[in-house]
Amino acid sequence: MKTFIFKTSALLLLLFISLNLYPQELKTDKDTRMAWWRDARFGMFIHWGLYSIPAGEWKGDNSHAEWIRTTAQIPVDEYNKFALKFNPVKFEAETWVMAAREAGMKYIVLTSKHHDGFCLWNSDQTDFDVMSTPFKRDILKELADACRKHNMHICWYHSIMDWHHPDYLPRRDWETGRTTDSADFERYVQYLKNQVHEILTKYGEISILWFDGEWESTWNHDRAVDLYNYIRSFNKNVIINNRIDVFRDGMAGMSNNQQALGDYGTPEQEIPDTGIPGADWESCMTMNDHWGFNAADQNWKPASQLIQNLVDIASKGGNYLLNVGPKADGTFPPESIERLKTIGNWMKENGSSIYGTQAGPFENLTWGRCTQKQTEQGTRLFLHVFSPAPPKISLPGLMNEPIKAWLLSDTSQTALTITRKNGSPEITLPVSRLDDNCTVLVLDIKGKPEVNKGPEFSYHYNVTSNKVEIDLTGATSKPDLTVYYTTDGTQPTDKMEPFTKPLALKLPVNLKAVNYLGKKQIGDITEINLPVSFGKSVSLAKEPAAKYSAQGASSLTDGILGSKKFTYGRWLGFEGDNMEAVIDLGGKIAIHSITLNYLVNTGSWIFEPERIIVETSGDGKKYSAALSKKFNTALWKQPEGVRQFFDVFPETNARFVKVIVSNRGICPDNHPGKGGKAWIFIDEIKVE
Ligand code: H79
């Protein structure tokens, strides 16, 4: 009953997250509108505007891009002068469209207007448009025509935020010279609607309207509803992203609210950890570190990584919107062209493993990713093996009978050897024909994919008995399967003890378990490793910031690591403060190492710690130093992610372990939050 309730509510939640249906429409209407988009999987984002002229540089600082008017604090009159210089004489719409086509992209999303307010088309609503430049050519028209000619879906990115229009509010906080006296936001909204009408009616059928800049206080759900209804009053087919509304969950981009409008979620510069069943989403990402052209940015991702991103996204059921920031002369940067060509060559051979596929049935594949399509016989799995490829790949827990496997690029479809090891099919790779970017195998199987993930357990620490209680969860305690297990680190087989009743084990725990159907192993081995600190009580010298500490101090030792989202609720966030935690192991235990996880997300002002100090004590009064590790706080520019700190110290018998994680205090000088409080986010401390 409990699982039933859980499953039902989870399902309802998913429906709320995913469908985001416009009140008056049916799911089938949305499915019709989304059909081409769901098949397309791959599109091109183009960020182009006046900001391409300074190319990221202002007064010696070259860290800017499409945000330059704000990040370099350029007064509006001075920024307007770029319009007099906008003359991209080398712009050829067809060249752009062909580059996208050759890369295997099915749609193009061009910035009709970015946050700076400059319009790339001939707008009746403003003179701050391309007609006031020496160029005087309607870029939207030329690109839309070229797209139509080459069977490419044309779409517009349109910013709600507008730093140019006098009626848009709020002003940037540094824009003290720009009066707001006669500013009227309602009038701005009318301007926005009029422009949306122009770009949706003057250039034939537009496939997506991609809103952005929705997060300022002046925009709200009611305004989103009004704009949405207005668009639908004259256009039922245009796909609208979720940034028309205000429920986007930061850069993760999904809308977790049942009222949220918009056809799909928009993760930005990130790929969700898993698929999101029932939800449509599109990760937009750059090839280097900027959206608009930045001449100094040479941090280009290799083409192999872009291909693997596309594969990763497709394997989770999403679309990939890959950005190009054209130069002021109207050409694409050569580094972008080169990457588009490499991706295109790969897509020519392997595109059928991407277009029109669905998310794969596996959760964690060590060697790559998987997409799938329904066939008459059953299911076609596309197995994407990342480089360097192992000699064999395993499909953990796949129960279906394999029909045939071959290399997708092999036109003769020579069958590859399929064996079965420990309950999972294994395919031997054609070593001489591997692709440096990503090798794609096809595997046809009978029926719908059924994956047995191995036994699943629930466990918790019982303070009274000082033991961990472990039981199978309902889903895997199927009557026809027998679970065998070991607790001494050895591999479990049907020669071992079967799991018949809940276990109570002393810490540390090392449980390995496996499913058998008769004499046959099914699926993978499940392993549960719990350190002596698991479930032990933690006290904090100072409480974490109330905003995000949903689960409290105990989440530091609960064995569940937060995802890379700081809003996940298991991370303890400290704003400007240090974390000082004392773990009580309940009795003296020989220990020698610490593992601690922290989050880095400098875009959200979350930095590496400044120092980690560990002290131990027998009585909780007198502590002695175990280790102290200093980080290089000057190297704060780091990719976002969950980091693990691990270090050892001389073995000692201790009951109390004090862990001090010190915060750098304030954001560094060349960070947008300069001088503001820096955050640290900590989860899962393991003492062993
Ligand atoms: O057009 C590109 C960027 O210029 C634009 N979106 C991509 C597609 C962009 N604008 N802002 N950002 C990217 C980063 C802004 C992040 C924040 Fe927020 C805005 C942090 C807080 C407000 C939105 C709302 C993201 C998190 C909460």
Residues whose N, C-alpha, C, O or C-beta is under 5 A from the ligand:
A	BS01	H79	E66 W215 G250 M251 W291
